[in-house]
Amino acid sequence: MFDDSLLEFNPDIVFIHTSSKNIKNWSNADIEFNYFKEIWQKLSTHNFKIIQNNFEMPDYRILGNKDVYDKSGRLNFIHTLNSKMYEYAQNNTSFYINDINYLSASIGLEKWHNQEHWAMYKYMSDVSYIPDYCFSVSNIIKSLYGKNKKTIMLDLDNTLWGGIIGDIGENKIEVGMETPMGEMYLYFQQYLKELSKNGVILNIVSKNDEKIALSGLNSNKNYLKPEDFISKRINWMPKSENIKSILKEINLLPESAVFIDDNQIEQDEVRQNLPQVEVLNSLSIENFKKYLDKSGFFECTILSEDDKKKLNTIKLISCAKMKKQNLQIMMII
């Protein structure tokens, strides 16, 4: 692995593909960690970017519930080993974790693990989930080269809150803990607020009367307030035109933007006139957050506390361009 051929290939990224099925020493997490640490340190001397899988949980528990906290339990072992890897990642730049522990749990451990596929092909997961796994790795790579989305363009009625405010008034819009539907809109707004703290720019694009729309944003019910949005286009113009105007104002390209609107006519209008903008399909409110979270649009690879302060101060991110046309990746299995 570390002879002259690695230097001759000179990869941009080294991806270390492994799983809990490859763990050799289940009795001592330090020994297993040091095995990988030696690999990382050798690679780091050549300034390669390193992507390393963490370890997923097995689909069984020898000790039952005690397996997660007893020192001899395999779940406890994996948690300990993963924690050591996370600490290493926190202290080493150019080292990134591909979180298959979360991915496998999200899919479901019983679905993820397929003993037949492992025995026959040495696939760490059921073959049907390999695309999900590849998508996870690709999100890290695109983030490293500045290909994330940077901004979200949001409708108001039936997107940030339930109901059409021009018809029912600010006091009757659904957002908050009073109703199940209102609670889901609240959770979505809270999720958007967390994204904005990490530098994602929020904007309003709404066909509405501006005074009425702002009364909704200023309502005590609403979690997000007018100051949480960098630009607001509340008028009766085509939404694609408003999006173009905002993008020019914040100095971003259309491919940096995500547009969310419950109305399919508005979705189609933006798709037709701004095909580079990512337009969410018609979704019910309970699926907005799930779709955004699983999309990988806002994968975060490098974001320090200083970066957060800077982003929250200026709330503008330039659209990075990938300089290298031929990206080389070495995968270690």
C-alpha positions in Angstrom: 0.0 0.0 0.0 2.8 2.4 0.8 5.4 1.6 -1.9 6.3 3.9 -4.7 3.2 3.1 -6.7 1.0 5.2 -4.3 3.2 8.2 -4.8 3.3 7.6 -8.6 -0.5 7.5 -8.7 -0.6 10.6 -6.5 -4.3 10.5 -5.6 -6.3 13.5 -4.6 -8.3 11.4 -2.1 -7.6 8.1 -0.4 -10.8 6.3 0.6 -10.5 3.5 3.2 -13.4 1.2 2.9 -14.0 -1.1 5.8 -16.8 -2.3 8.1 -17.3 -4.0 11.5 -17.0 -7.3 9.6 -13.3 -6.5 9.1 -12.5 -6.0 12.8 -9.7 -8.3 13.7 -9.3 -7.9 17.4 -12.5 -7.6 19.4 -10.8 -7.7 22.8 -8.9 -4.4 22.6 -10.2 -1.3 20.9 -6.8 0.5 21.3 -5.1 -2.2 19.2 -7.7 -2.0 16.4 -7.6 1.8 16.5 -3.8 2.0 16.3 -3.9 -0.4 13.3 -5.9 2.3 11.4 -4.1 5.2 12.9 -0.8 3.9 11.5 -2.3 3.9 8.0 -3.7 7.4 8.4 -0.4 8.8 9.7 1.5 7.3 6.8 -1.0 8.7 4.3 -1.0 12.1 6.0 2.8 12.6 5.3 1.9 12.9 1.6 -1.0 15.4 2.3 -3.7 13.2 0.8 -7.2 13.8 1.8 -8.4 10.7 3.7 -12.0 9.4 3.9 -12.5 6.6 6.4 -15.6 4.6 7.2 -16.5 4.4 10.8 -18.0 1.0 12.0 -21.6 -0.1 11.9 -23.3 -2.1 14.6 -23.8 -5.9 14.1 -27.3 -7.2 13.7 -27.1 -9.2 16.9 -26.4 -8.6 20.6 -24.8 -11.5 22.5 -25.4 -9.9 25.8 -28.8 -8.4 24.9 -29.3 -4.9 26.3 -26.1 -5.2 28.3 -24.1 -5.5 25.1 -24.0 -1.7 24.7 -22.4 -0.9 28.1 -20.5 -4.0 29.2 -16.8 -3.9 28.3 -17.1 -7.3 26.7 -20.0 -6.4 24.5 -19.5 -5.8 20.8 -21.8 -2.8 20.7 -19.7 -1.3 23.4 -16.5 -2.1 21.5 -17.8 -0.4 18.3 -18.9 2.7 20.2 -15.5 2.9 21.9 -13.6 2.4 18.6 -15.8 5.0 16.7 -15.3 7.5 19.5 -11.5 7.2 19.1 -11.9 7.8 15.4 -14.0 10.9 15.9 -11.4 12.3 18.3 -8.8 11.8 15.6 -10.9 13.5 13.0 -11.5 16.5 15.3 -7.7 16.9 15.6 -6.6 16.2 12.1 -7.5 18.3 9.0 -7.9 16.5 5.7 -9.4 13.5 7.5 -13.1 12.8 7.1 -15.5 10.1 8.4 -18.0 8.4 6.1 -20.7 7.7 8.7 -22.0 4.2 7.8 -23.0 3.7 11.5 -25.7 6.3 10.9 -26.5 5.1 7.4 -27.0 1.4 8.4 -29.1 2.5 11.4 -31.2 4.7 9.2 -31.8 1.9 6.7 -32.2 -0.7 9.5 -29.6 -3.1 10.7 -31.7 -6.2 9.7 -32.0 -4.8 6.2 -28.4 -3.6 6.0 -26.8 -6.9 7.0 -27.1 -9.7 4.5 -25.1 -12.8 5.6 -25.5 -14.4 2.2 -24.1 -11.4 0.3 -21.2 -11.2 2.7 -20.4 -15.0 2.4 -20.7 -15.1 -1.4 -19.4 -11.7 -2.4 -17.9 -10.0 0.7 -20.3 -7.1 0.4 -20.5 -5.5 3.8 -24.2 -4.7 3.2 -27.1 -6.0 1.2 -26.3 -5.2 -2.4 -29.4 -3.1 -2.8 -28.0 -0.5 -0.4 -24.6 0.0 -2.1 -26.0 3.0 -4.0 -26.9 4.7 -0.7 -23.4 4.0 0.5 -21.8 5.4 -2.6 -24.0 8.5 -2.4 -22.8 9.1 1.2 -19.2 9.0 0.0 -19.9 11.2 -3.0 -21.5 13.8 -0.7 -18.2 14.2 1.2 -16.2 14.5 -2.0 -18.5 17.1 -3.6 -18.4 19.1 -0.3 -14.6 19.0 -0.3 -14.6 20.7 -3.7 -17.2 23.3 -3.1 -20.1 21.7 -4.9 -22.6 22.1 -2.1 -25.8 24.0 -2.3 -25.5 27.4 -0.6 -29.0 28.9 -0.4 -32.7 28.0 0.0 -35.5 29.9 -1.7 -38.7 29.5 0.3 -42.4 30.0 -0.3 -44.5 31.0 2.7 -48.1 29.7 2.5 -48.2 25.9 3.1 -44.4 25.8 3.1 -43.3 27.7 6.2 -46.8 27.6 7.7 -50.1 25.9 7.0 -52.8 27.9 5.3 -53.0 30.9 3.0 -52.4 34.0 5.2 -54.2 36.3 2.8 -57.4 34.3 3.2 -57.3 33.4 6.9 -55.1 36.1 8.5 -52.0 35.8 10.6 -53.8 34.5 13.7 -55.1 31.4 12.0 -52.0 30.1 10.2 -50.9 26.7 11.4 -47.5 26.8 13.0 -46.7 25.9 16.6 -47.6 23.3 19.2 -51.4 23.8 19.0 -52.1 21.3 16.3 -50.2 18.3 14.9 -49.8 20.0 11.5 -48.6 23.2 13.1 -46.1 21.2 15.1 -44.6 19.8 11.9 -44.3 23.3 10.4 -42.5 24.4 13.6 -40.1 21.5 13.4 -39.3 22.4 9.8 -38.6 26.0 10.7 -36.3 24.9 13.5 -34.4 22.7 11.1 -34.0 25.6 8.7 -32.7 27.8 11.5 -30.0 25.2 12.3 -29.0 25.1 8.6 -28.7 28.9 8.6 -26.4 28.8 11.7 -24.0 26.8 9.5 -24.0 29.4 6.8 -26.9 28.2 4.5 -28.6 31.4 3.3 -32.4 31.6 3.7 -34.5 33.7 1.3 -38.2 34.3 0.8 -39.9 34.0 -2.6 -43.6 34.4 -2.2 -46.6 35.6 -4.3 -48.3 37.6 -1.6 -49.1 41.0 -0.3 -45.9 42.1 1.4 -47.5 43.7 4.4 -49.7 40.6 5.1 -46.9 38.2 4.5 -44.6 40.1 6.9 -47.3 40.0 9.6 -47.1 36.2 9.4 -43.3 36.2 9.8 -43.6 38.6 12.7 -46.3 36.6 14.4 -45.5 35.1 17.8 -46.4 31.7 16.4 -43.6 31.8 13.9 -40.2 30.5 14.9 -38.3 32.2 12.0 -38.4 35.9 11.9 -37.8 38.4 9.0 -34.2 38.9 10.1 -33.5 35.2 9.5 -33.8 35.8 5.8 -31.2 37.6 3.8 -33.5 38.6 0.9 -37.3 38.7 0.6 -39.1 38.9 -2.7 -42.8 39.2 -1.8 -44.7 40.3 -4.9 -46.7 38.9 -7.8 -43.8 38.5 -10.3 -42.8 35.1 -11.7 -40.8 33.3 -9.0 -38.0 32.5 -11.4 -37.4 36.2 -11.9 -37.4 36.8 -8.2 -34.9 34.0 -7.7 -32.6 35.4 -10.4 -32.8 38.8 -8.6 -31.8 37.3 -5.3 -29.0 35.2 -6.8 -27.6 38.4 -8.3 -27.9 40.2 -5.0 -26.1 37.5 -3.0 -23.6 36.7 -5.8 -24.4 33.0 -6.2 -25.0 30.9 -9.3 -28.3 29.1 -9.9 -26.8 25.7 -9.2 -26.2 26.8 -5.7 -29.9 27.2 -4.9 -32.7 25.0 -3.7 -36.3 26.1 -4.3 -39.1 24.9 -2.0 -42.8 25.6 -2.8 -45.8 23.4 -2.3 -47.4 24.6 -5.6 -46.5 22.3 -8.6 -47.3 25.2 -11.1 -44.6 27.3 -9.4 -42.2 24.4 -9.3 -42.6 23.8 -13.0 -42.2 27.5 -13.8 -38.9 27.6 -12.0 -37.7 24.3 -13.6 -38.5 25.7 -17.0 -36.8 29.0 -16.6 -34.0 28.1 -14.2 -33.1 24.4 -14.8 -29.9 24.7 -12.8 -31.9 25.4 -9.6 -32.8 22.3 -7.5 -36.6 22.3 -7.2 -38.2 20.0 -4.6 -41.1 18.0 -5.9 -44.5 18.4 -4.3 -44.1 17.1 -0.8 -46.2 17.2 2.4 -44.7 19.2 5.2 -43.6 16.1 7.2 -41.3 15.2 4.3 -39.5 18.5 3.7 -36.9 18.0 6.4 -36.4 14.4 5.6 -35.8 15.1 1.9 -33.4 18.0 2.6 -31.5 16.0 5.2 -31.0 12.9 3.0 -30.2 14.9 -0.1 -26.7 15.7 0.9 -27.1 19.3 -0.5 -25.5 20.8 2.6 -22.9 18.2 3.5 -20.4 19.8 5.9 -16.7 18.9 5.8 -14.9 21.9 7.2 -16.6 24.4 9.4 -14.8 25.8 12.4 -16.3 28.1 15.1 -14.5 31.0 13.4 -16.1 30.0 10.2 -19.5 30.0 11.8 -19.0 33.5 13.3 -17.9 34.8 9.9 -20.8 33.1 8.1 -23.3 34.4 10.6 -21.9 37.9 10.2 -21.8 38.2 6.5 -24.2 35.3 5.6 -22.7 35.2 2.2 -20.8 32.3 0.6 -19.1 32.5 -2.7 -19.7 29.7 -5.1 -16.5 27.7 -5.2 -15.5 26.1 -8.5 -13.7 22.8 -8.8 -10.3 23.5 -10.3 -9.2 20.0 -11.0 -11.0 18.4 -13.9 -9.6 14.9 -13.4 -10.1 13.9 -9.8 -8.2 10.8 -8.7 -9.4 8.7 -5.9 -7.6 5.7 -4.4 -9.9 3.2 -2.6 -8.4 0.9 0.0 -10.4 -2.3 0.8 
